[in-house]
Structure formats: C-alpha cells, structure tokens
C-alpha cells in the first residue's frame, strides 16, 4: 500500500524566534514566491524548510534563511540598475 500524493506536494515550515507555521503549495514556483515574500518582508521568520512529496513520502528539499533571501534581493536590485 502506498501513500496517496497530496494535492499540494510542496510544503514549507517557516520558523523564527516568535513564529512557526506550515503552508502547502501546488508548485515549486508558488513555494518560492511565498518564501521570498515571507522572509524578505522583514517579519519575525528567519528560516524556511522546504519539503517535497515524492515516492510516497515527504523529502527535505532545501532550507533557506532570511540572509540568503535578502542577499538575492540585493543582487537582483543591483542588476536592474
């Protein structure tokens, strides 16, 4: 018997000193858009653990920190100039 694939196969757990919340998404693109908005928005969260459903279970995909998001945003703004 195998586990059934969830309708939202991407899951993010946001953590920080004052927050811990889990959200699910239908695509990798939506997952990362949420992470950029959450970690780049100056809120209390500082880490996002991303998991993907594959092969009948949740797999750790990546862990992203607020410093990585801010560095990417700074680089993006610099290349737009």
C-alpha positions as CSV (number, residue, x, y, z in Angstrom):
1,X,0.0,0.0,0.0
2,X,1.4,3.4,-1.0
3,X,0.6,6.8,0.4
4,X,-1.6,9.0,-1.7
5,X,0.0,12.0,-3.3
6,X,-1.3,15.2,-1.7
7,X,-3.0,17.9,-3.9
8,X,-0.3,20.3,-2.7
9,X,3.0,18.4,-3.0
10,X,5.2,21.3,-1.7
11,X,5.3,22.2,2.0
12,X,7.1,25.0,3.8
13,X,7.7,25.4,7.5
14,X,8.6,28.9,8.4
15,X,10.4,29.4,11.8
16,X,11.8,32.2,13.8
17,X,12.0,33.4,17.4
18,X,8.3,34.2,17.5
19,X,6.8,32.1,14.7
20,X,6.4,28.6,13.5
21,X,3.9,27.9,10.7
22,X,3.5,25.4,7.9
23,X,1.9,26.1,4.5
24,X,1.4,23.9,1.4
25,X,1.6,24.8,-2.3
26,X,0.8,23.3,-5.6
27,X,4.1,24.2,-7.3
28,X,7.8,25.0,-6.7
29,X,7.2,28.4,-8.2
30,X,4.5,29.3,-5.7
31,X,6.5,27.9,-2.8
32,X,9.5,30.1,-3.5
33,X,7.3,33.2,-4.1
34,X,5.8,32.7,-0.6
35,X,9.3,32.3,0.8
36,X,10.6,35.4,-0.8
37,X,7.6,37.4,0.5
38,X,7.8,35.9,4.0
39,X,11.5,36.0,4.6
40,X,12.2,39.2,2.6
41,X,9.4,41.2,4.1
42,X,11.0,42.0,7.4
43,X,8.8,39.8,9.6
44,X,9.8,37.6,12.5
45,X,10.6,34.5,10.5
46,X,14.2,33.7,9.7
47,X,14.2,30.2,8.2
48,X,12.1,28.2,5.7
49,X,12.4,24.4,5.5
50,X,11.1,23.2,2.2
51,X,9.8,19.7,1.7
52,X,8.5,17.9,-1.5
53,X,6.2,14.9,-1.7
54,X,7.8,12.2,-3.8
55,X,7.8,8.4,-3.8
56,X,5.1,8.2,-1.1
57,X,6.7,10.5,1.5
58,X,7.9,14.0,2.3
59,X,11.5,14.7,1.4
60,X,13.6,17.6,2.7
61,X,14.2,19.7,-0.4
62,X,16.1,22.8,0.9
63,X,16.5,25.1,3.9
64,X,16.5,28.8,3.1
65,X,17.5,31.6,5.5
66,X,16.5,35.2,5.6
67,X,20.1,36.2,4.9
68,X,20.0,34.2,1.6
69,X,16.8,35.9,0.5
70,X,18.0,39.4,1.4
71,X,21.3,38.7,-0.5
72,X,19.4,37.5,-3.6
73,X,17.1,40.6,-3.4
74,X,20.0,42.9,-3.2
75,X,21.7,41.2,-6.1
76,X,18.5,41.4,-8.1
77,X,18.1,45.1,-7.4
78,X,21.8,45.8,-8.4
79,X,21.4,44.0,-11.7
80,X,18.2,46.0,-12.5
81,X,20.1,49.3,-12.3
